[in-house]
Amino acid sequence: MYNYQKVLQITGLVLGMIILWGCQEQKTSQNHGDPENIEAIKSIIKKKNTQIESWYKRGMVDSLASAFAPNVVQFPPNLSPVVGKQAFTDWWIQSLKAGKWDFNRRTQDIKISGSIAVELGKYTLNFEPYSQSPMPAFSDKGNYVVLWEKFDGDWKIVWDAPVSEVPSKLSR
């Protein structure tokens, strides 16, 4: 003799799982978007990275700041986060007075959903101090994660999180 209540429960559970799975599939496919559009966004981000590298190297703080969102949060290694565009600008004015910053960013992957993109990459950095600089010369390398957001038709960096692979002097 069948237990119809049990059959109805199992059927309901299976139907619920199918509905949830269907919703998840629809959500996932919407996140991927048009492949041509995704490639266009990736190209924009890579071009912006080339500009950003140049602006750091040439000490162009105003141009550099234009690539970042008003609510930017940058996470310099071994320091407190730099929060907001004015703090970002002030921090980099002081840092660029100390010497020449030569960044090289290599994008490894970009995930895009609507007006948000997350970039994963590797970086190298060489710092050459100017005379009277409070900082010595150094080199760094590591990985980074950047959150990009589209503001008024332009992609801006919201969060910038480099993660150094170079051990700190404290851990040596």
HELIX and SHEET records of a PDB file:
HELIX    1   1 TYR A    4  HIS A   32  1                                  29    
HELIX    2   2 PRO A   35  ARG A   58  1                                  24    
HELIX    3   3 VAL A   61  SER A   66  1                                   6    
HELIX    4   4 LYS A   85  ALA A   98  1                                  14    
HELIX    5   5 LYS A  169  SER A  171  5                                   3    
SHEET    1   A 6 VAL A  82  VAL A  83  0                                        
SHEET    2   A 6 PHE A  68  GLN A  74 -1                                        
SHEET    3   A 6 ASP A 154  SER A 164  1                                        
SHEET    4   A 6 PHE A 138  PHE A 151 -1                                        
SHEET    5   A 6 ILE A 116  PRO A 129 -1                                        
SHEET    6   A 6 GLY A  99  SER A 113 -1                                        
END                                                                             
